[in-house]
Amino acid sequence: MAAPTNQRTQTALATIPLGKHHLRPPYFAETGPPMKIAIVHSYYSSVTPSGENIVVDMQAAALTEAGHDVKVVALRTDELRNRPFYKARASLNVASGLGASPLKELKKFRPDIVHVHNLFPNFSTRWLKKWRGPVVATMHNFRPICSNGLMFRDGHQCSLCPEQGHHNAVVHACYRDSRLATLPIAIRNRNGVAGDPLFSRAQELIVLSERSRSTYKKFGANASNLTVVPNFINPPTFSNVVGQDRSTWIYAGRLNVEKGIVDLLQRWPRNERLIVAGTGNLENKVQEMAKQMKNVTFVGPIPREQLLSLICNAKGVVIPSLCAENLPTIYLEALTAGTPVIARRGNSAADDIDTWAPGLTYNNTQQLHEAIEQATQNHQDLSIGARQRFRDQYTKATWLRNIEAIYQDAFNRLPHK
């Protein structure tokens, strides 16, 4: 395998410092010849829409547009779930590390870099020991240390399993509210990140936020292998926007307990308009609460183009997540539209706001109401700050520079004869 050369100049990687735990200097902008990149991903079922699936497709397209030779080696749950005994086989795969292997396609393609996004639940992990080339992995969630991937249980953030043992996940039926469904993941996770084949094998582990990096480091991951590389979004066009009334706030996301939508409605001031967009297992409850509140409109799931228009015209976007989720796409969409964001503290969007100030954060009802008032009074300054934060950190060009540097570093860290 020939090393992809990468001549670098003294050009700064980003326009502002990313912090000492983001990209290890010196990484520079000019890249050498294209790389051959294999992306390995087990696509989640479309029954539950997955932002991770969308991110993988966007990143593959961005790398291809940048001139790299990209092959996505994929298994799709939608295509597999109707096969006989699929659930039983998937459970066995997860617990044992067995399952389908991408090795045949990888050996045929002969990539410079293998980038793993998700192996759960369809791909084996045993192939990792047999592959001799560089491996990069992205941790989109916390599943290697938490059976439901959210670090969230019974209405609060939870770290019981990595602290006291993964049998606790079975006790609390953390995955899909089923002890039986949780058991294979708990077995797989029983030795923590030290026993995780992907953590052991990858030269570089990408996380999406500093909160994620700190969490994995706390529970045993090698800090020198962890690098924060946030996702990007393509700036949308808002051609269908007809006005700028800025009179309504927006919540958009899954209507599940960890997203904090019920808590938000209970705290929401009666003199501020709010549109709630999305679907989930709390949809009926949210719809009923909205009916009781004259200032809240429930619109359910809507097309992305319509959502982006709402965001662009909104007074602001609210992110009330109770879980320590990685950077939500709605946050990036608000930044690129110049729409102020108010986020509940304890998630990565709030962390970003507290560090770079493109919005406001809150912990309780009084702070939420004060944040709404401040956002109204300082809308123009917050709007300018939001757009600047997007340009500095979340563009496709920034992501490409970062990921190409990661790939080069992974290649350099693997011993070559």
C-alpha positions in Angstrom: 0.0 0.0 0.0 1.6 3.3 -1.1 1.6 6.1 1.4 -0.6 9.1 0.3 1.8 12.0 0.3 0.6 15.3 1.9 2.8 18.4 1.4 1.8 20.9 4.1 2.4 24.6 4.3 2.4 26.9 7.3 -1.3 27.7 6.7 -3.5 27.6 9.8 -6.1 24.8 9.9 -8.9 27.0 11.2 -9.6 30.6 11.6 -9.9 30.4 15.3 -8.4 28.1 17.9 -10.3 24.9 18.4 -8.9 24.1 21.9 -6.0 21.9 22.9 -7.9 18.7 22.6 -9.2 19.2 19.1 -6.7 18.8 16.3 -3.1 18.1 17.3 -0.9 20.7 15.6 0.6 21.2 13.2 -2.0 20.4 10.5 -2.2 22.5 7.4 -4.6 23.1 4.6 -2.9 22.0 1.4 -3.3 18.3 0.6 -1.4 16.0 -1.7 -2.8 13.4 -4.1 -6.2 11.9 -3.6 -6.6 9.0 -1.1 -8.5 5.8 -1.5 -11.0 5.8 1.3 -13.3 2.9 2.3 -16.3 3.9 4.6 -17.8 1.0 6.5 -21.3 1.6 7.9 -24.2 -0.4 9.0 -27.2 1.7 8.1 -29.9 2.0 10.8 -33.5 1.2 9.9 -35.5 4.0 8.2 -38.4 3.2 10.7 -36.5 5.4 13.1 -35.0 8.3 11.0 -31.2 8.4 11.6 -29.2 11.5 11.4 -26.1 9.3 11.5 -27.1 7.7 8.1 -27.5 11.2 6.6 -24.1 12.3 8.0 -22.3 9.3 6.5 -23.8 10.0 3.0 -22.9 13.7 3.2 -19.3 13.0 4.2 -18.9 10.4 1.5 -20.2 12.9 -1.0 -17.9 15.6 0.3 -14.8 13.4 0.1 -15.7 12.4 -3.5 -16.2 16.0 -4.5 -12.8 16.8 -3.0 -11.3 14.3 -5.5 -10.8 11.3 -3.3 -11.7 7.7 -4.4 -14.4 6.7 -2.0 -16.2 3.4 -1.6 -19.0 2.9 1.0 -19.1 -0.7 2.2 -22.5 -1.0 3.7 -25.1 -3.2 5.2 -28.7 -1.9 5.5 -31.0 -3.0 8.2 -34.0 -2.2 5.9 -32.8 -4.9 3.5 -31.9 -7.5 6.2 -34.7 -7.2 8.8 -37.2 -9.4 6.9 -34.8 -12.3 6.6 -35.6 -15.4 8.7 -34.3 -15.1 12.3 -32.8 -11.7 11.6 -33.3 -10.4 15.2 -31.8 -13.5 16.7 -28.8 -13.4 14.3 -28.2 -9.7 15.0 -28.3 -10.3 18.7 -25.7 -13.1 18.3 -23.5 -10.8 16.2 -23.5 -8.1 18.8 -22.8 -10.4 21.7 -20.1 -12.5 20.0 -18.5 -10.1 17.5 -19.6 -12.4 14.7 -21.5 -11.3 11.6 -20.8 -10.1 8.1 -17.2 -9.0 7.3 -16.3 -6.2 4.9 -12.9 -7.8 4.3 -13.6 -9.2 0.8 -14.6 -5.7 -0.5 -11.8 -4.0 1.3 -9.2 -6.3 -0.1 -10.6 -5.8 -3.6 -10.7 -2.0 -3.2 -7.3 -1.7 -1.4 -8.0 1.6 0.4 -5.4 3.8 2.0 -7.8 4.4 4.9 -10.7 2.5 6.3 -13.2 4.8 8.1 -15.7 3.0 10.3 -18.8 4.8 11.3 -21.1 2.1 12.7 -20.8 -1.7 12.9 -23.9 -2.2 15.1 -25.7 -4.6 14.7 -24.9 -6.1 11.3 -21.1 -6.1 10.9 -18.7 -8.3 12.7 -15.9 -6.8 14.8 -13.5 -9.7 14.3 -12.3 -8.6 10.9 -10.6 -5.7 12.5 -7.7 -7.9 13.7 -7.2 -9.2 10.2 -7.1 -5.9 8.4 -3.6 -4.5 8.4 -4.2 -1.0 7.0 -5.0 2.2 8.9 -8.4 2.4 10.6 -10.2 5.6 11.6 -13.5 5.4 13.6 -16.2 8.0 14.4 -18.1 7.7 17.7 -21.5 9.1 16.8 -22.9 8.1 20.2 -22.0 6.4 23.5 -23.0 2.8 22.6 -19.5 1.4 23.4 -20.1 2.3 27.1 -23.9 2.6 27.2 -26.4 0.1 25.8 -28.8 2.7 24.6 -26.0 5.0 23.3 -27.4 8.1 25.1 -26.0 7.9 28.7 -29.6 8.6 29.7 -32.1 6.6 31.8 -35.4 7.3 33.6 -35.4 11.0 32.8 -31.8 11.8 33.8 -28.3 11.4 32.6 -26.7 8.1 33.7 -23.2 6.6 33.8 -24.1 3.6 36.0 -22.8 0.9 33.5 -19.3 2.2 32.9 -19.0 3.0 36.6 -20.5 -0.1 38.2 -20.9 -2.8 35.5 -22.9 -3.3 32.4 -25.3 -5.8 34.0 -27.1 -2.7 35.1 -28.3 -2.1 31.6 -30.1 -5.4 31.6 -31.6 -4.7 35.0 -33.0 -1.4 33.7 -33.9 -2.7 30.2 -32.0 0.3 28.7 -32.2 -0.7 25.0 -35.8 -0.5 23.6 -37.2 -1.1 27.1 -36.3 -4.8 26.8 -34.0 -6.8 29.0 -33.8 -9.4 26.3 -32.8 -6.9 23.6 -30.4 -5.2 26.0 -28.5 -8.4 27.0 -26.4 -8.8 23.8 -25.1 -5.2 24.0 -24.4 -5.5 27.8 -22.3 -8.7 27.0 -20.4 -6.9 24.3 -19.7 -3.9 26.5 -18.8 -5.9 29.6 -15.1 -5.1 29.4 -15.6 -1.4 28.6 -13.6 0.5 26.0 -10.5 -1.5 26.9 -12.2 -4.6 25.5 -13.8 -2.9 22.5 -12.2 -4.1 19.3 -12.7 -0.9 17.5 -11.1 1.2 20.2 -8.2 -1.2 20.4 -7.6 -1.2 16.6 -8.3 2.3 15.3 -5.3 4.6 15.0 -7.6 7.6 15.3 -11.0 7.9 17.1 -13.1 10.8 16.1 -15.7 12.3 18.5 -18.1 15.1 17.6 -17.8 17.3 20.7 -15.6 18.0 23.7 -18.3 16.5 26.0 -18.0 13.2 24.1 -14.2 13.3 24.3 -14.3 13.9 28.0 -16.8 11.2 28.6 -14.8 8.5 26.7 -11.6 9.6 28.3 -13.2 9.4 31.7 -14.2 5.8 31.1 -10.9 4.5 29.8 -10.3 5.6 26.2 -6.8 6.6 25.2 -6.9 10.4 25.2 -4.1 10.6 22.6 -6.3 8.8 20.1 -9.4 11.0 20.6 -9.9 14.0 18.3 -12.9 16.3 18.1 -14.0 16.8 14.5 -17.6 18.1 14.4 -19.9 17.3 11.6 -20.7 19.9 8.9 -23.8 20.8 7.0 -24.2 22.3 3.6 -25.6 25.9 4.0 -29.2 25.6 2.8 -30.8 28.1 0.4 -33.8 29.8 1.8 -35.4 30.8 -1.5 -38.9 30.1 -0.3 -38.7 32.5 2.6 -41.2 35.3 2.2 -40.8 37.4 5.3 -38.7 38.1 8.4 -41.4 38.5 11.1 -39.2 36.7 13.7 -42.3 36.2 15.9 -42.1 32.5 16.7 -39.7 30.1 18.4 -39.0 26.7 17.0 -38.5 23.2 18.5 -37.6 20.5 15.9 -36.5 17.0 16.8 -37.6 13.6 18.1 -40.5 13.7 20.5 -38.8 11.4 23.0 -38.2 11.9 26.7 -34.4 12.5 26.3 -35.1 15.4 24.0 -36.8 17.3 26.8 -39.8 18.5 24.8 -42.3 17.8 27.6 -40.1 19.7 30.1 -39.9 22.6 27.7 -43.6 22.9 27.3 -44.1 22.8 31.0 -41.7 25.8 31.3 -42.7 27.7 28.2 -44.0 31.3 28.8 -47.6 31.9 27.8 -46.7 35.1 26.0 -44.3 33.6 23.5 -45.3 31.6 20.4 -43.7 28.2 19.8 -43.9 25.8 16.9 -43.2 22.1 17.6 -42.1 19.9 14.7 -41.2 16.2 14.9 -42.4 12.8 15.8 -41.7 10.2 18.4 -43.2 8.1 21.2 -44.4 11.2 23.1 -46.2 12.6 20.0 -49.7 12.1 21.4 -48.8 13.7 24.8 -47.1 16.7 23.1 -50.0 17.2 20.7 -52.4 17.2 23.7 -50.3 19.7 25.6 -50.1 21.9 22.6 -53.9 21.9 22.3 -54.1 23.2 25.9 -51.6 26.1 25.1 -52.9 28.7 22.8 -49.4 29.9 22.0 -48.0 26.5 20.9 -48.6 25.0 17.5 -47.8 21.3 16.8 -47.1 20.6 13.2 -45.7 17.1 13.4 -43.0 15.8 11.0 -42.4 18.3 8.1 -40.1 18.3 5.0 -36.7 19.7 5.6 -37.2 22.5 3.2 -40.2 23.7 5.1 -38.3 23.3 8.4 -35.4 25.4 7.2 -37.8 28.2 6.1 -39.3 28.1 9.6 -35.8 28.3 11.2 -34.8 31.2 9.0 -38.0 33.2 9.9 -37.9 32.2 13.6 -37.2 34.4 16.6 -35.0 31.6 17.7 -34.5 27.8 18.1 -34.8 26.0 21.4 -32.8 22.8 22.2 -34.0 21.5 25.5 -32.2 18.1 25.4 -31.9 16.4 28.8 -29.3 13.9 27.5 -25.6 14.6 26.7 -26.2 14.2 23.0 -23.6 15.1 20.4 -24.0 18.2 18.3 -27.6 18.1 16.9 -28.1 19.1 13.3 -30.8 21.6 14.2 -28.1 23.6 16.0 -26.0 23.8 12.9 -29.0 24.7 10.8 -29.9 27.6 13.1 -26.3 28.9 13.1 -26.1 29.0 9.3 -29.5 30.8 9.2 -28.3 33.4 11.7 -31.1 32.3 14.1 -30.3 32.6 17.8 -30.3 29.4 19.8 -31.3 28.8 23.4 -30.1 25.4 24.8 -30.6 23.7 28.1 -27.2 23.1 29.8 -25.9 19.6 29.8 -25.7 18.9 26.1 -23.1 19.7 23.5 -25.0 22.5 21.9 -25.2 24.3 25.2 -21.4 23.6 25.7 -20.7 25.3 22.4 -22.9 28.3 23.3 -21.3 28.7 26.7 -17.8 28.7 25.1 -18.4 30.8 21.9 -21.6 32.7 22.7 -23.7 32.3 19.6 -26.8 31.9 21.8 -27.9 31.5 25.4 -28.3 28.7 27.9 -30.6 27.9 30.8 -31.1 25.4 33.7 -34.5 26.4 35.1 -37.7 28.1 34.2 -36.6 31.6 35.3 -33.4 31.3 33.3 -35.3 30.1 30.2 -37.6 33.2 30.4 -34.7 35.5 30.9 -32.8 33.9 28.0 -35.9 34.4 25.7 -36.0 38.1 26.8 -32.3 38.6 26.2 -32.5 36.9 22.8 -35.3 39.2 21.8 -33.4 42.3 22.8 -30.1 41.3 21.3 -31.3 39.4 18.3 -29.0 41.2 15.8 -25.8 40.6 17.7 -26.7 37.0 18.4 -27.5 36.5 14.7 -24.2 37.8 13.6 -22.4 35.6 16.2 -24.3 32.5 15.0 -23.3 33.0 11.4 -19.7 33.6 12.4 -19.6 30.5 14.5 -20.9 28.4 11.6 -18.3 29.9 9.2 -15.5 29.3 11.7 -16.2 25.7 12.7 -19.0 23.9 10.8 -18.4 24.4 7.1 -17.6 21.5 4.7 -14.2 23.1 3.9 -13.2 23.1 7.5 -14.4 19.5 7.9 -12.4 18.4 4.9 -9.2 19.9 6.1 -9.7 18.3 9.5 -10.6 14.8 8.2 -7.8 14.8 5.6 -5.3 15.6 8.4 -6.7 12.8 10.5 -6.4 10.3 7.7 -2.8 11.3 7.0 -2.0 11.1 10.7 -3.6 7.6 11.0 -1.5 6.4 8.0 1.7 7.9 9.5 1.0 6.2 12.9 0.7 2.7 11.5 4.2 1.1 11.1 5.1 0.6 7.4 7.8 -1.7 6.1 
